[in-house]
Amino acid sequence: MENKLTQHQSKTIVFLPILYVVWSDRTLSNQERLTFKSFIKAIDWLDEEEKSFLFSRLEPDSPPSRTEMEDWYFTIRRFIHEEQDFESLSAMGIAILIGQDKELSQTLDLDRIQNQLKKLEIELGIIGQSAIYLFKSEHPTVTTTHSTEKVFEVEELAKFLEAGQGPIIERVKKIISRSSFAYVDPSDLNFYRNQVLEWCKIIADEGLGKIGYPKEVGGDGDMEAYFSVMETLSYHDLSMVIKFGVQFGLWGMSIYSLGTSRHHKKYLPSIGTLDLPGCFAMTETNHGSNVRGIETTATYHHKDNSFVIHTPHEKARKEYIGNAAMHGKMATVFAKLIIDEKDYGVSAFVVPLRDDKGKLWPGVSIEDCGRKMGLNGVDNGLISFDQVVIPREEMLDRFSSVNDRGEFESPIASDNRRFFTMLGTLVGGRIGIPRSALSAAKSGLAITIKYSDTRRQFGPEGGEEVPILNYRMHQRRLMPWLAKTYAGQFAMQYMTQRFLDRKEEEMQEIEAMAAGLKAYVTWNTTALLQECREACGGKGYLSENRIDALKNDTDIYTTFEGDNTVLMQLVAKSRLGAYREQFENMNFFTILNYVASKTKTSLTEKNPLIVRNVDEAHLLDPDFHRNAFEYREKDVLDSAARRLRRLIGDGMDPFDAFNVCQHHLVNVGKSYIERLVLEQFNAKVKEVEDRSFGPVLKKLYDLFALSLIEENKGWYLEQGYVEGVKTKAIRKMINQLCWEIRKDAVPLVEAFGIPDSCLAAPIAFGR
Amino acid sequence: MENKLTQHQSKTIVFLPILYVVWSDRTLSNQERLTFKSFIKAIDWLDEEEKSFLFSRLEPDSPPSRTEMEDWYFTIRRFIHEEQDFESLSAMGIAILIGQDKELSQTLDLDRIQNQLKKLEIELGIIGQSAIYLFKSEHPTVTTTHSTEKVFEVEELAKFLEAGQGPIIERVKKIISRSSFAYVDPSDLNFYRNQVLEWCKIIADEGLGKIGYPKEVGGDGDMEAYFSVMETLSYHDLSMVIKFGVQFGLWGMSIYSLGTSRHHKKYLPSIGTLDLPGCFAMTETNHGSNVRGIETTATYHHKDNSFVIHTPHEKARKEYIGNAAMHGKMATVFAKLIIDEKDYGVSAFVVPLRDDKGKLWPGVSIEDCGRKMGLNGVDNGLISFDQVVIPREEMLDRFSSVNDRGEFESPIASDNRRFFTMLGTLVGGRIGIPRSALSAAKSGLAITIKYSDTRRQFGPEGGEEVPILNYRMHQRRLMPWLAKTYAGQFAMQYMTQRFLDRKEEEMQEIEAMAAGLKAYVTWNTTALLQECREACGGKGYLSENRIDALKNDTDIYTTFEGDNTVLMQLVAKSRLGAYREQFENMNFFTILNYVASKTKTSLTEKNPLIVRNVDEAHLLDPDFHRNAFEYREKDVLDSAARRLRRLIGDGMDPFDAFNVCQHHLVNVGKSYIERLVLEQFNAKVKEVEDRSFGPVLKKLYDLFALSLIEENKGWYLEQGYVEGVKTKAIRKMINQLCWEIRKDAVPLVEAFGIPDSCLAAPIAFGR
């Protein structure tokens, strides 16, 4: 009976497609066999011999052999054309029967047979036309044919992203593209750190270190350019960027912001040329986030008008100090000022660490922090001072000083207020870090998206493999991050402008914004690079593809310049305090004016027409987005204020009350920042409506807005701001936007303008 | 007028506490000044001189000096006792007035004055008693006094977690605690890789490499012990674990599972002793996830009964192959078998790589994969074969062979089915990896929680700093991960038992479960270790504290042994196919029986009484949890099936349809796995109700269950399964559980029983 099905003239051939599909790369379940058998038993157009032959092909213990399956396949292919479309396997079976024996087929009621067979198909669970594809050697699918398109001028968008900083960005790109900037193996700490120092020297020689310093000391007085330099350098090695930031930003800017003109003249010229490498020594082992609590002392000696800098115990050493382990010669040291045994709070002092030959200064001990998760090109160290004497002039005296009579003087009476005012002048660091993080995020995205556009895995039956960027899940992983990166870019441009144009009375707002954006952007960068690593699979794990370094180097960005969780709470406290100063005081507990003044203004109403509105025009309407973001910002803030007021009013210690609400407070900070980012993104979209990249940018903006609403959909649903029907529509719209933006994804990452030599990852170049 | 407020006999002293609080470390806003001034103007119990003095103390341009503020503070402290409680600053002001001048106070209507002052306080936004704390030098708060307690026997819980594997676990712990296992600097690849090999040799000498092999070849036939060894080794260097897994698991078990007794006898004894280091060469550059598509060929030569192994082009090289770059002498190579130009699908072959002296075998080329993000102690390489000839006997012939007549033979006709059956025998690898991941997660948690229990930052005004683990946000970050880690432990114990007891007909379920749990546990580990890094701040970034290595070494766990996203889709397809075989076939598109058979069973009803039930007893009821998890699992699966059926039924290519639903399918997999994990956790809790650690385990279980419901609250709300009032109650309950479990957190990580020398991180030991 072996080949009856295909070789003899027989009505059984009508079952061929169904049999083939049922056996195709699987075993027959008992249920399927019984269904099939009782069907055959019941029909009246097969004779007993035919029926028992079919039964024999349904035995799980003797499945069709490989050869038999091949025979079946070729028989089917012989009788149907590649282009023929069938609505079911039954229809295909009928066509084969006719093809093999037209005469026989004319003796049968083919319509009746086909109807019966269709019932069998349904009972077996075979779906519509799907199985037909088994017999087509190749066919185009939507997934296969989707690919990168160029609908806008990449150069034009790139120029727009530069926001007027094109010349300095170009200058920096040329430098880091030189062969002397080829990446090095980071494994030998000594070698790597010296290479990083070399790179920084070249950059200083090009006049870029001092670019933010005032003209009087040889700089260009151009802080905007300074940020652009830091951002552009961040397309290259990030240890180099942090070393650059420590030297010219933290060390140099602390002299500039906390010192007065004699310090500027004395130190800034040689800091700007890197002839005087130095450190910013604030953090102590026991006091990272709670920096007000540092224990290093600077005790004034009236006898010789000097300060004695001293580390009282091991856990009061300055820790994680960049430039300390190998290269730093001096440091801005934060210490409690003591005069006549009275504590005058934290001030800053310039203290020597090493002499010109690199020998440690008497009384100074330095321990290497050793290997870190990343940034191993930066020589972090622990500094300890044993009664190190410095002259009175080395106190950075813009905000506090000791006069000729040995008395403390300050324009700001409160120690806390003075300390936070000092920190406030250093807010630039909190702008440089997220801008650097954004560059790292862009590199990660560019590598991953370019790779995903060419890397192929899987495909339709018999068809070519498909670029993995065509998979919906892959798009879901990457496209929202692309949108968030563009959003971050515009937000940081706005932040930078607000900082450059700052007025005294805006400082509290600007500090809160900088703290919040630093946390927001750096958290995003960490999560984005994790997604990139996984999206690149094993290739993403190889160091040559650079996601390793990008991820590990930026991992600490969420901690330094302020722990993100602490920062978000500060932002919340600032929002609660309605623009009061010194919001960095964690023990903020005296007054919660916000409640008194703000609960009077009613929240945006929930419109019953809106909560169920799923029109495409509505979902893509910036007014809807703005309203949703503002509603969340206000409601989260308002409820936090009410909750705190109730808890404290009920007699809870304010410290406990703030602790109970900590999670809530972080959300206050996040929702404020997200509203701000949305606003800036939308402003940019409006600005470029008529440009070639306008529509693509609008799509990215839509994706950003809807992604964030979706991330918070639990909250929105909880509040009754939207209903389930709307969140489902939003999910669908996000999928659609991801699918559409996929076509623009490669041009969108090319518009970042990252030099090829910096991107470097072989997978980004099809290698 | 300087000191009138405190030194002269004056009614103005009643304002002292309010004035002090208003000026305390902040500036006066214009609004506050105006409020204060108009209040003073209006009252009738101050004379003009007193009023104008008060006005003078409200000038933003001349704030009180530091000395004056101190005077105010000491005056207040002079008249009130530490223990005195005041309901407001006004009450305190009155008390001070009485204290300073009882006579004067008797001339005044103190009740009226106090009532007026209270109104001022409210207008200024001063809350209840909070400001009073400014004048108390120290006071206990709930947050300050919360700390680690021991309510159960750590040893008892530790023993329970061992699940009967105590002796082998102890044996392994003793080995990895030896001084020869001290961690080494991973920077020099050569040195590190050789050290890792040395460690593996010691482990092999202890008889632990062959422990899972059958007794006939010198093993113990104890696969359960093999998994316990791998899990326990994972408290130490993870490169060592992966090297161990490559040698004894992948290489050895491929010989065992795909070969027959002559291969076992020939190879397993020397593999088990590590005398024959080898590789598992499946993945190719162009085919990672879509492994069915590999292009390496094994062409049969009839003339001399041999196979020629060949790499057709560079992108068909075997990539990421562990043990290849330095130490491997042979490899199990997966290649397409070609006989007489006909392709018989993928089979496995034993192929030499190097001779006994370590020289490459003729025709074999190997390139080092170089530095990786982690696992740098493993020598991954790229292998290329140029017409390498091997005898017929070196084909691993359990599932396919070439007979004496040079004909292909196999008990499984379909190439696909055979291939996935072969892979199915290797499912053990997908159990070893998540168990190793769990150990890494435990190390990360132990380090982070022990550090957070001693690390102090911030505190109430005037009080001591507080352990950071007392902060709610910190608890929120870590406690759910502690619960998820315990949950993972029990789930993997169950998984292991199912695997050990497996019957043929359960294989499809077991494979799906292993794929899903591998993805679930390794994703969790990556996210958990990221949280640990950030929760430890700068200390978490230093390599000495080991989160660096734990995080970077395990990062690839989400990719190897199957990309997690691909695995979750396979799980979904298996669920859709209702336990059909060969579910690994990504082009699964023939039949969707699930819909036909399963939609008839109705889903769990949404009970209107349940959706708003916020009783504590209900929220902590395992029936509620089980119902919620099962409802989600069924609904997500059912809607995915309906969606696919509709799309395909409407004529969409099945490949496109599966792509459209990809995101949905991943959720099918996740919700299935999460239900399974919940079930196993709950079973364990029931088992130990009466043990000393029973109640703590129940709390962890509750936190696990509610955390997952909260993570999916958007979905639950969307479905109307719960209402906002309930999700809010769940959030509150989670906060409460985190707060309570914090007390048990240190004992709970101690119960993992990680040897101190392996944990190693200084911060875990208060250093």
HADDOCK unambig.tbl for C-alpha pairs under 7 A between the chains (distance, minus, plus):
assign (segid A and resid 21 and name CA) (segid B and resid 590 and name CA) 6.80 0.50 0.50
assign (segid A and resid 25 and name CA) (segid B and resid 414 and name CA) 5.43 0.50 0.50
assign (segid A and resid 25 and name CA) (segid B and resid 416 and name CA) 5.87 0.50 0.50
assign (segid A and resid 25 and name CA) (segid B and resid 417 and name CA) 5.42 0.50 0.50
assign (segid A and resid 26 and name CA) (segid B and resid 417 and name CA) 6.43 0.50 0.50
assign (segid A and resid 26 and name CA) (segid B and resid 581 and name CA) 6.28 0.50 0.50
assign (segid A and resid 26 and name CA) (segid B and resid 582 and name CA) 6.59 0.50 0.50
assign (segid A and resid 65 and name CA) (segid B and resid 413 and name CA) 5.47 0.50 0.50
assign (segid A and resid 66 and name CA) (segid B and resid 413 and name CA) 4.71 0.50 0.50
assign (segid A and resid 66 and name CA) (segid B and resid 414 and name CA) 6.28 0.50 0.50
assign (segid A and resid 124 and name CA) (segid B and resid 593 and name CA) 6.95 0.50 0.50
assign (segid A and resid 125 and name CA) (segid B and resid 591 and name CA) 5.57 0.50 0.50
assign (segid A and resid 125 and name CA) (segid B and resid 592 and name CA) 5.68 0.50 0.50
assign (segid A and resid 125 and name CA) (segid B and resid 593 and name CA) 4.61 0.50 0.50
assign (segid A and resid 125 and name CA) (segid B and resid 596 and name CA) 6.13 0.50 0.50
assign (segid A and resid 126 and name CA) (segid B and resid 590 and name CA) 6.41 0.50 0.50
assign (segid A and resid 126 and name CA) (segid B and resid 591 and name CA) 4.60 0.50 0.50
assign (segid A and resid 126 and name CA) (segid B and resid 592 and name CA) 6.53 0.50 0.50
assign (segid A and resid 127 and name CA) (segid B and resid 591 and name CA) 6.08 0.50 0.50
assign (segid A and resid 127 and name CA) (segid B and resid 592 and name CA) 6.83 0.50 0.50
assign (segid A and resid 127 and name CA) (segid B and resid 645 and name CA) 6.93 0.50 0.50
assign (segid A and resid 127 and name CA) (segid B and resid 648 and name CA) 6.99 0.50 0.50
assign (segid A and resid 127 and name CA) (segid B and resid 649 and name CA) 6.35 0.50 0.50
assign (segid A and resid 128 and name CA) (segid B and resid 648 and name CA) 6.65 0.50 0.50
assign (segid A and resid 128 and name CA) (segid B and resid 649 and name CA) 4.96 0.50 0.50
assign (segid A and resid 129 and name CA) (segid B and resid 649 and name CA) 6.95 0.50 0.50
assign (segid A and resid 129 and name CA) (segid B and resid 651 and name CA) 6.30 0.50 0.50
assign (segid A and resid 130 and name CA) (segid B and resid 589 and name CA) 6.70 0.50 0.50
assign (segid A and resid 130 and name CA) (segid B and resid 590 and name CA) 6.46 0.50 0.50
assign (segid A and resid 130 and name CA) (segid B and resid 648 and name CA) 6.38 0.50 0.50
assign (segid A and resid 130 and name CA) (segid B and resid 653 and name CA) 6.53 0.50 0.50
assign (segid A and resid 130 and name CA) (segid B and resid 654 and name CA) 5.81 0.50 0.50
assign (segid A and resid 131 and name CA) (segid B and resid 590 and name CA) 5.16 0.50 0.50
assign (segid A and resid 141 and name CA) (segid B and resid 653 and name CA) 6.56 0.50 0.50
assign (segid A and resid 141 and name CA) (segid B and resid 656 and name CA) 6.53 0.50 0.50
assign (segid A and resid 142 and name CA) (segid B and resid 656 and name CA) 6.33 0.50 0.50
assign (segid A and resid 143 and name CA) (segid B and resid 656 and name CA) 5.77 0.50 0.50
assign (segid A and resid 187 and name CA) (segid B and resid 187 and name CA) 4.95 0.50 0.50
assign (segid A and resid 187 and name CA) (segid B and resid 188 and name CA) 6.88 0.50 0.50
assign (segid A and resid 188 and name CA) (segid B and resid 187 and name CA) 6.89 0.50 0.50
assign (segid A and resid 287 and name CA) (segid B and resid 457 and name CA) 6.98 0.50 0.50
assign (segid A and resid 290 and name CA) (segid B and resid 457 and name CA) 5.91 0.50 0.50
assign (segid A and resid 290 and name CA) (segid B and resid 458 and name CA) 5.78 0.50 0.50
assign (segid A and resid 371 and name CA) (segid B and resid 542 and name CA) 6.42 0.50 0.50
assign (segid A and resid 371 and name CA) (segid B and resid 543 and name CA) 5.46 0.50 0.50
assign (segid A and resid 372 and name CA) (segid B and resid 541 and name CA) 5.72 0.50 0.50
assign (segid A and resid 372 and name CA) (segid B and resid 542 and name CA) 4.41 0.50 0.50
assign (segid A and resid 372 and name CA) (segid B and resid 543 and name CA) 4.69 0.50 0.50
assign (segid A and resid 373 and name CA) (segid B and resid 541 and name CA) 5.39 0.50 0.50
assign (segid A and resid 373 and name CA) (segid B and resid 542 and name CA) 6.20 0.50 0.50
assign (segid A and resid 373 and name CA) (segid B and resid 543 and name CA) 5.79 0.50 0.50
assign (segid A and resid 373 and name CA) (segid B and resid 548 and name CA) 5.00 0.50 0.50
assign (segid A and resid 413 and name CA) (segid B and resid 65 and name CA) 5.42 0.50 0.50
assign (segid A and resid 413 and name CA) (segid B and resid 66 and name CA) 4.73 0.50 0.50
assign (segid A and resid 414 and name CA) (segid B and resid 25 and name CA) 5.36 0.50 0.50
assign (segid A and resid 414 and name CA) (segid B and resid 66 and name CA) 6.28 0.50 0.50
assign (segid A and resid 416 and name CA) (segid B and resid 25 and name CA) 5.80 0.50 0.50
assign (segid A and resid 417 and name CA) (segid B and resid 25 and name CA) 5.38 0.50 0.50
assign (segid A and resid 417 and name CA) (segid B and resid 26 and name CA) 6.31 0.50 0.50
assign (segid A and resid 457 and name CA) (segid B and resid 287 and name CA) 6.96 0.50 0.50
assign (segid A and resid 457 and name CA) (segid B and resid 290 and name CA) 5.88 0.50 0.50
assign (segid A and resid 458 and name CA) (segid B and resid 290 and name CA) 5.77 0.50 0.50
assign (segid A and resid 460 and name CA) (segid B and resid 587 and name CA) 6.85 0.50 0.50
assign (segid A and resid 460 and name CA) (segid B and resid 655 and name CA) 5.43 0.50 0.50
assign (segid A and resid 461 and name CA) (segid B and resid 587 and name CA) 6.47 0.50 0.50
assign (segid A and resid 471 and name CA) (segid B and resid 659 and name CA) 6.10 0.50 0.50
assign (segid A and resid 472 and name CA) (segid B and resid 659 and name CA) 5.95 0.50 0.50
assign (segid A and resid 472 and name CA) (segid B and resid 660 and name CA) 6.41 0.50 0.50
assign (segid A and resid 472 and name CA) (segid B and resid 662 and name CA) 6.17 0.50 0.50
assign (segid A and resid 472 and name CA) (segid B and resid 663 and name CA) 6.97 0.50 0.50
assign (segid A and resid 473 and name CA) (segid B and resid 662 and name CA) 5.74 0.50 0.50
assign (segid A and resid 473 and name CA) (segid B and resid 663 and name CA) 5.41 0.50 0.50
assign (segid A and resid 534 and name CA) (segid B and resid 559 and name CA) 6.85 0.50 0.50
assign (segid A and resid 537 and name CA) (segid B and resid 559 and name CA) 5.76 0.50 0.50
assign (segid A and resid 538 and name CA) (segid B and resid 559 and name CA) 6.56 0.50 0.50
assign (segid A and resid 541 and name CA) (segid B and resid 372 and name CA) 5.73 0.50 0.50
assign (segid A and resid 541 and name CA) (segid B and resid 373 and name CA) 5.38 0.50 0.50
assign (segid A and resid 541 and name CA) (segid B and resid 556 and name CA) 6.72 0.50 0.50
assign (segid A and resid 542 and name CA) (segid B and resid 371 and name CA) 6.43 0.50 0.50
assign (segid A and resid 542 and name CA) (segid B and resid 372 and name CA) 4.42 0.50 0.50
assign (segid A and resid 542 and name CA) (segid B and resid 373 and name CA) 6.20 0.50 0.50
assign (segid A and resid 543 and name CA) (segid B and resid 371 and name CA) 5.45 0.50 0.50
assign (segid A and resid 543 and name CA) (segid B and resid 372 and name CA) 4.68 0.50 0.50
assign (segid A and resid 543 and name CA) (segid B and resid 373 and name CA) 5.78 0.50 0.50
assign (segid A and resid 548 and name CA) (segid B and resid 373 and name CA) 5.00 0.50 0.50
assign (segid A and resid 556 and name CA) (segid B and resid 541 and name CA) 6.72 0.50 0.50
assign (segid A and resid 559 and name CA) (segid B and resid 534 and name CA) 6.85 0.50 0.50
assign (segid A and resid 559 and name CA) (segid B and resid 537 and name CA) 5.76 0.50 0.50
assign (segid A and resid 559 and name CA) (segid B and resid 538 and name CA) 6.57 0.50 0.50
assign (segid A and resid 581 and name CA) (segid B and resid 26 and name CA) 6.25 0.50 0.50
assign (segid A and resid 582 and name CA) (segid B and resid 26 and name CA) 6.57 0.50 0.50
assign (segid A and resid 587 and name CA) (segid B and resid 460 and name CA) 6.79 0.50 0.50
assign (segid A and resid 587 and name CA) (segid B and resid 461 and name CA) 6.42 0.50 0.50
assign (segid A and resid 589 and name CA) (segid B and resid 130 and name CA) 6.64 0.50 0.50
assign (segid A and resid 590 and name CA) (segid B and resid 21 and name CA) 6.82 0.50 0.50
assign (segid A and resid 590 and name CA) (segid B and resid 126 and name CA) 6.44 0.50 0.50
assign (segid A and resid 590 and name CA) (segid B and resid 130 and name CA) 6.38 0.50 0.50
assign (segid A and resid 590 and name CA) (segid B and resid 131 and name CA) 5.09 0.50 0.50
assign (segid A and resid 591 and name CA) (segid B and resid 125 and name CA) 5.59 0.50 0.50
assign (segid A and resid 591 and name CA) (segid B and resid 126 and name CA) 4.59 0.50 0.50
assign (segid A and resid 591 and name CA) (segid B and resid 127 and name CA) 6.08 0.50 0.50
assign (segid A and resid 592 and name CA) (segid B and resid 125 and name CA) 5.70 0.50 0.50
assign (segid A and resid 592 and name CA) (segid B and resid 126 and name CA) 6.52 0.50 0.50
assign (segid A and resid 592 and name CA) (segid B and resid 127 and name CA) 6.82 0.50 0.50
assign (segid A and resid 593 and name CA) (segid B and resid 124 and name CA) 6.92 0.50 0.50
assign (segid A and resid 593 and name CA) (segid B and resid 125 and name CA) 4.55 0.50 0.50
assign (segid A and resid 596 and name CA) (segid B and resid 125 and name CA) 5.97 0.50 0.50
assign (segid A and resid 645 and name CA) (segid B and resid 127 and name CA) 6.97 0.50 0.50
assign (segid A and resid 648 and name CA) (segid B and resid 128 and name CA) 6.69 0.50 0.50
assign (segid A and resid 648 and name CA) (segid B and resid 130 and name CA) 6.45 0.50 0.50
assign (segid A and resid 649 and name CA) (segid B and resid 127 and name CA) 6.43 0.50 0.50
assign (segid A and resid 649 and name CA) (segid B and resid 128 and name CA) 5.02 0.50 0.50
assign (segid A and resid 651 and name CA) (segid B and resid 129 and name CA) 6.42 0.50 0.50
assign (segid A and resid 653 and name CA) (segid B and resid 130 and name CA) 6.59 0.50 0.50
assign (segid A and resid 653 and name CA) (segid B and resid 141 and name CA) 6.54 0.50 0.50
assign (segid A and resid 654 and name CA) (segid B and resid 130 and name CA) 5.84 0.50 0.50
assign (segid A and resid 655 and name CA) (segid B and resid 460 and name CA) 5.42 0.50 0.50
assign (segid A and resid 656 and name CA) (segid B and resid 141 and name CA) 6.52 0.50 0.50
assign (segid A and resid 656 and name CA) (segid B and resid 142 and name CA) 6.32 0.50 0.50
assign (segid A and resid 656 and name CA) (segid B and resid 143 and name CA) 5.77 0.50 0.50
assign (segid A and resid 659 and name CA) (segid B and resid 471 and name CA) 6.08 0.50 0.50
assign (segid A and resid 659 and name CA) (segid B and resid 472 and name CA) 5.95 0.50 0.50
assign (segid A and resid 660 and name CA) (segid B and resid 472 and name CA) 6.40 0.50 0.50
assign (segid A and resid 662 and name CA) (segid B and resid 472 and name CA) 6.17 0.50 0.50
assign (segid A and resid 662 and name CA) (segid B and resid 473 and name CA) 5.74 0.50 0.50
assign (segid A and resid 663 and name CA) (segid B and resid 472 and name CA) 6.96 0.50 0.50
assign (segid A and resid 663 and name CA) (segid B and resid 473 and name CA) 5.40 0.50 0.50
assign (segid A and resid 713 and name CA) (segid B and resid 714 and name CA) 5.48 0.50 0.50
assign (segid A and resid 714 and name CA) (segid B and resid 713 and name CA) 5.48 0.50 0.50
assign (segid A and resid 714 and name CA) (segid B and resid 714 and name CA) 3.78 0.50 0.50
assign (segid A and resid 714 and name CA) (segid B and resid 717 and name CA) 6.98 0.50 0.50
assign (segid A and resid 717 and name CA) (segid B and resid 714 and name CA) 6.98 0.50 0.50
assign (segid A and resid 717 and name CA) (segid B and resid 717 and name CA) 6.40 0.50 0.50
assign (segid A and resid 718 and name CA) (segid B and resid 723 and name CA) 6.91 0.50 0.50
assign (segid A and resid 718 and name CA) (segid B and resid 724 and name CA) 4.03 0.50 0.50
assign (segid A and resid 719 and name CA) (segid B and resid 724 and name CA) 6.73 0.50 0.50
assign (segid A and resid 723 and name CA) (segid B and resid 718 and name CA) 6.92 0.50 0.50
assign (segid A and resid 724 and name CA) (segid B and resid 718 and name CA) 4.04 0.50 0.50
assign (segid A and resid 724 and name CA) (segid B and resid 719 and name CA) 6.74 0.50 0.50
